[in-house]
Amino acid sequence: MVPYCAMNSLLDVINKQRRVHDLMQHQSMLKHDVAASLLQRQHDAELSSLIAQTTVEQLAQCLITLDAPSAQRLWHLIPNEQANRVLWSLPETRRMELNLDSPAVDRQRVQCYELVQGRLIAVNLENGAPLDSPTPVWVDLMDATPGERRYIEERFQVILPELLDENELEVTARFQVSQDDDLLLHSNFLGVQAHHARSVPVAFMVHNGILFSIRRESLPIFDLQKQRARNQPGYVNDAWDVLIDLYAADVECSADALENIYGKLGQVGRHVLSESISDQMAAGILSDIAEEEDHNGRIRSNILDTQRALNFLLRGRMLSDNQAQDCRQIQRNIESLNSHTSFLFDKINFLMDSTIGFININQNKRVNQLTIFSVVFMPINILAGIGGMSEFSMMTQGIDWPVAYGGFMVCSAFIGWLTFRVLGHLERKRALSSYRRSPH
């Protein structure tokens, strides 16, 4: 709803500015050029503010709706970082009407790779230009625009899959083979940023020996695999090798993340096993434990998802013997990581229980202190309740009130101290008696 309102506001402002401009053209006034220049700057600033609130798709719709002069004026105000994405959303006929260039394929969002002497080399994808290689091995789309997706689909005669939600568990939706024998996989890869783990959904498709990967954000795993395949000849031989190596790299990333959890829980354990923990420290420890528990659960979910994908590949008999052997090795690594995640869950539960135990100890100490204070001042309260302060005033009529009340305070303090000492003696005596009765 917000982008729709922004688009309507943008169209209203452009139409209003056009009427004001036409009105000024028919008015004769002094310093007409100066007034027109100031008004133009004001209009441009207003339009730039609205453009910043409008999505790429809505900007393209505005360029389609407006007449040619207004659309060209709006086009010149669109920032450079948005211009190419807007071009992808415009129909080719409209681009020709406005005399606009063809959109360029953003190499950050759409990357194509081929095998050259056993190395994975990037292919220059330009709109309308032929591919350097007739059969690329891997086409990687990262947050590609709808126009870029359509361009890839038309160029390779393929229908790219849409990303599924990361919580989708239905096997038939996540792993399937189409009627054209195209493999479709939906997996969650581990994304780690600033020691924070998260699941990033990725869709894979193998069509005519080409691997297509679709994702919304950058993943270090993909960059690592591209670097390895570029620097090591023979690291990959076809699209299936690229797919399997991506899953293997995800398992490696999960292992590194588990090592970080071990280190973080080790620090937490040293705090928990210290002599004393304040409530503030305990709250921070519980927060750290909860965060690591979430990371551990996310890692376990991701490696199980990878295990399901590898099982599907093995059951489909789509791989060569060497590739199937690599898949089984990855599965063995996953089994090893599963035992580590189980151990970490047990350790997290132990640290959680220990921290809560320290919190209970601190609470018991405060309750014990309050109980002692109430018992110590009980005799004084009893005396005050029996006679009251009015009765005490009658008893001390012949004595100056500073002396009388001062003596009362001293006596009250003495009674409280004596009660405290008696309670302490009884407590020590009870503890000594319990120690003597206990077996040694």
N, C-alpha and C positions, 0 to 999 in steps of 0.2 A: 504494500500500500504506500509506503514512503517513496519509493522510486516513481510510482505512478503520479503522486502529487507533485513531486519535483519536476517531472516532465511537463505536466500541465502548467505549472508555474513558469517554466522556461518558455513554453509556447506563448503564454499570455504576455510575458515581458517582451518577447521579440515582436509580437503584433502591436503592443502598445508603443514600443520604441519606433516601429515603422510609421505609425500614425503621427507621432510627434515629429519625426524627421520630415514627413510629407508636409505637415503643417508649417514647419519652419521654412521649407523651400518656397512657400507661397507668401511668406511674410517679408516685408522690407523693413529692416531695422539697421541701426548703426552697429558697427562691429559685428556683422553677421557671422563672419568666419570665426571670430574668437568664441562667440556663444556656441556655434555649432561644434567646435573642437572640444570645449568644456563638456557639452552635453554628450558627445561621443565617448569621452573618457568615462563619464559617469555610467553610461549604458554598458560599456565594456566591463567595468568593475562589477556591475550588478549581474551581468551574464556570467562572468567568471565565477562568482560566488555560487550561482545556481548550478553551473556545470560541475563544480566540486561535489555537489550533493546528488548528482544524477549518475546512474549506472551506465556502463558502456552500451548495453542493449537499448536503454532509453534514449541515449544520445543518437544512436543509429536511427531509431524510430523518428526522432525529431528531424533528422536530416532527410528522411523519406517524406515526412509530412509537409515540411516548409517548401515555399517556392525557391527557385534556384538562387536568386540574390541573397535571400535571408539564410538559406542553407550554407552558402559559401562563406558568409560572414560568421556564422556559428562555427564552421569548420576551422577558421583561422584562430578562433579563441580556444579550441580544444588543446589541452597540454600534449606535448610530444609523447609522453609515456602512455597516453590513452589513445593517440591517433591511430596507431596500427591496429589495435584491438577493435576500434570502431570501424575501420576499413573492412575487417574480416566479417563484421555483422551487416555490412551494406551489400545489397544485391549488385551484381556487376553492371546491370543497366543503369542503376542510379549513380554508380561511381563514374561511368562514362558521361552521364548528363552533367555532373558537377565537375568534370575534367579532373578527377582525382586519380592518383597512382594506384596500381594494384598493391594489395597488402603483401608484406614480406613475412616469411616464416621466421618466427622468433626462435633463435637457436637455444635460448634458455628453456623454452617450453616444449619445443618439438625437436628431437634429435634422432638422426638416422645413422646406423652403423653397418659397415660391410667388413668382410674378411679379406685382408690383403696380406699374403705371405704369412698366414697364421696369426695376424694381429687384427684387433678390432679398431677400425679407422672410421672416423666420422665422415659422413657424406653430406655435401652441401645441398640442402633442400631449398630451392628457390621456386617460387610460384611460376609455373609455366615452363620451367627449364627441365630437361631430361635428367634422370638420375645417372650418376657416374657408374653405378652398378645396376644391372637389371634385377638382381635379387639381393637386396639388403638382408642382413641377418636379424637386426633388432631395430625397432622404431619405438622410441620412448617419448610419451606425451606426459608432461607435467603441468597441470593447471592450464591445459590448452583451451582456447576459446571455441565456441560452437563452429565458427567459420573455419578454424584450423582443423577441427575434427572432420568437418565435411570435406575439406581439401584432401586429407589423408585417406578418407574413405573412397573418394573418387579416384585418387591416384593409384591406390592399391586394390580397388574393387573389393572392399571389405566393409562390413558393418561392425563398428567398434562397440563393445559392450559398455553399459553404464555401471558406475561404481555402486556396489551394494553397501548397506549399513554394516558397520563392523560387528554389530550384535546379531546379524543374520546367521542362524545355525543350520538351516536346512541344507542338507548335502546336495540335493538336486538343484538348488539355486546357486550354490557356490562352485560346484564342480560338474561340468557336463561336456559332452561332445555333440556338436551340432550335426544337422543332416548332411552338411558338406564336409564332414570329418574335421571341422575346426575345433581345437581344444579351447575351452573357456574355463578359467580359474579365477576365483575371487579369494584373496588371502589378506591377512593383516600382517604388516611388517612393523618391526619395533623401531620407533623413532625416539632418539635420546637427544635432548637439548637441555643444557645446563643441569645435568644429572637428573632430569625429569623424564621418565619413560612414558610413552604413549603409543597407542595403536594407530597405524596409518593404513587405511584400506587401499589395496592395489588390485587392479583387474588385469589379467593376462589373457592373451589370445594368440594361438599359433595358427597362422593361415598361410598355406603354400610355402612352408619353410621359413616364414618370417615371424618373429616374436614381437607382438605389440603389447606394451605395458602402459596402463593409464593410471595416473595418480594425481592427487590434488596439491601435494606439497613435496618439497625436496627431502630426499632421504640419503644420508651419508653412505648407506649400503650400496646404492646404485652407483654413486660416484666412485666408490672403492672398486667395484667390479669393472667399471669402465677403464679405470687406471690399470688394473691388473691385466686385463685382456689386451690393453694397448701396449704394455711394456713387456709382456711375456709371450713370445711366439708359441702357438699351439695350445694356449690356455683354454680356448674354446674352438670348437670345430663347426658347430651349427647352432640353430636357435634353441634346441633342447639343452645343449651345454650351458648356454646363457641362463636359461630358466633354472636349471638345477643349481648352478653356481650362485644365483641370487638367493635361493633358499638356504644354501650352505652358509652364505655370508650372514643371513639373518640369524642362523643358529649361533654363529661366532659372536655376533653382536649381543645376543641374549646371554651368552657365557660371560662376556665382558661386563654386562649390566649386573649379573649375579655376583661377580667379584666385587663390584662397587657396593652392592648390598651387604656382602660379608664385611667389608671395611667399615661401613656406616654402623652396622649392628655391633661390631667390635668396639667402636667408640662409645656407643650407647651402653654396652655391657660394662665397660669400665666405670661409667658414672653410676650405674645401678648397683654395682658391687662395692661402691665406696662406703665409708663409715656412716655418712648421713646424707640425706637428700631433702632439700627444702621443697615446699609445695610448688613453688615457681619452677624449680628445676624438674620436678616430676611432671608438670604440665608440658614442658618442652620435650622431655623424653617421650611422653606418650604421643605427642605430635609427630616426632621423628619415627617412632615405631609404626604408627598408623600409615605414614607416608611410604615407608619401606615395605609394609605389608601390601599396600596397593601396587607398588612396583613389582613385587614378587608375583602377585596374582596376575598382573598384566603380562609379565614374561611367560608365565606358565601357560596362559591362554594362547599366546602367540606361537609358542613352540608346539603346542598340541594342534593348532591350526595348520602349521607347517607339516606336521606328521600326517594329518588327514590328506593334505594335498599330495604328498609323496606316495601315500598308499593308493590314491586314485591313479597316479601316473603308473605305478607298478601293476595295478590290476588291469589297466587299459592296454598293456603290452605295446606301448608306443615308443619305448626306449630301446637302445642297443644294450648289449650285455654289459659293456663298460659303464654306461650311464645308469643302468639298473644297479650295478654294484656300488656306484657312487651314492645312489639314493639310499641303499641299505646302510651304508656307512653313516650317512647323515641321520638316519633313524636311530642307529646305535648311540650317536652323540646326543640325540634328543632324550633317549632313555636315561643316559647319564645325567643330563640336566634336570630331568624330572625328579631324580633322587635328591639332587641339591635343593630344588624348590621345596620338596617335602621337609627336608631338614631345616630349611630357613623358616618354614611355617611353624615348626616346633620351637625353634629358637625365639621367634617373635612372640609366641604364646608365653614362653617362660619369662622373657623380659617384661611382657605386659603384666603378668601376674606378680612379678617381683616389684615392679613399680607401684602397682595398686596396693601391694602389701606395705610398702614404705608410706604411702599416703594414709593407710589405716593406722599405722603406728603413730604418725604425727597427730592424727585426730585423737587417738587414745591418750596421747600425752596431754593434749589440751583439755580433754574431758577430765583426766585425772587431776590436773591443776585446779580446774574449776571445782571439782569435788572436794579437794583439800581446803580451798578457801571457804567453801560453804560450811564444812565441818568445823574449821577453826573459829569462825565467827558465830557459830550456833549458840554457845553459852551467852555471849553478849546479847544476841537477839532475844534469848529466853528472858534474861534479866530485864531488858528494856520492855519486853512484852508484858511482864508481870506487873511492874510498878509504873512504867511510863515515865516520861521526863517531868511531868507535873508533880508526881510523887517524889521524884528525886529533888526537885526544887524545894518542896516542903521540908525534906529531911536535912537540907543544907541551908536553912534560913539564916543561921548565925555565922555562916562562912561566906567570904567574898566569892562571887560567882566565878571569877577567873581561877581561883584556887580550887573551888569545888569541881568545876568542869575539867580543869587540867588534871586533877587527881583521878577523875572518872576515866579520862582518856588513858592515863598511865595504867590504871588497874585493868582496863579493857585490853590494852596491848599485852599486859602480863598474862592475863587469862588466855588470850589467843596464843601467845608463845608457849605457855605451859601445855595447852591442848595439843599444839603441833608437836612438841617434844614427846608427849605421851603417845600420840599416834605413831610417831616414828619409832619409838621403842617397841610398841606392840607389833609393828610391821617387821622390824628386824628379828624380833623373837619368833614370829610366825615363820619367817623365811629360814631361820636357823633350825627350827623344829622340822620343817619339811625336808631340809637338806640331810638331817640326821636319819630320817625315816627312809629316804631314797636309797636304793642299792648302789654300791660303789663298784 
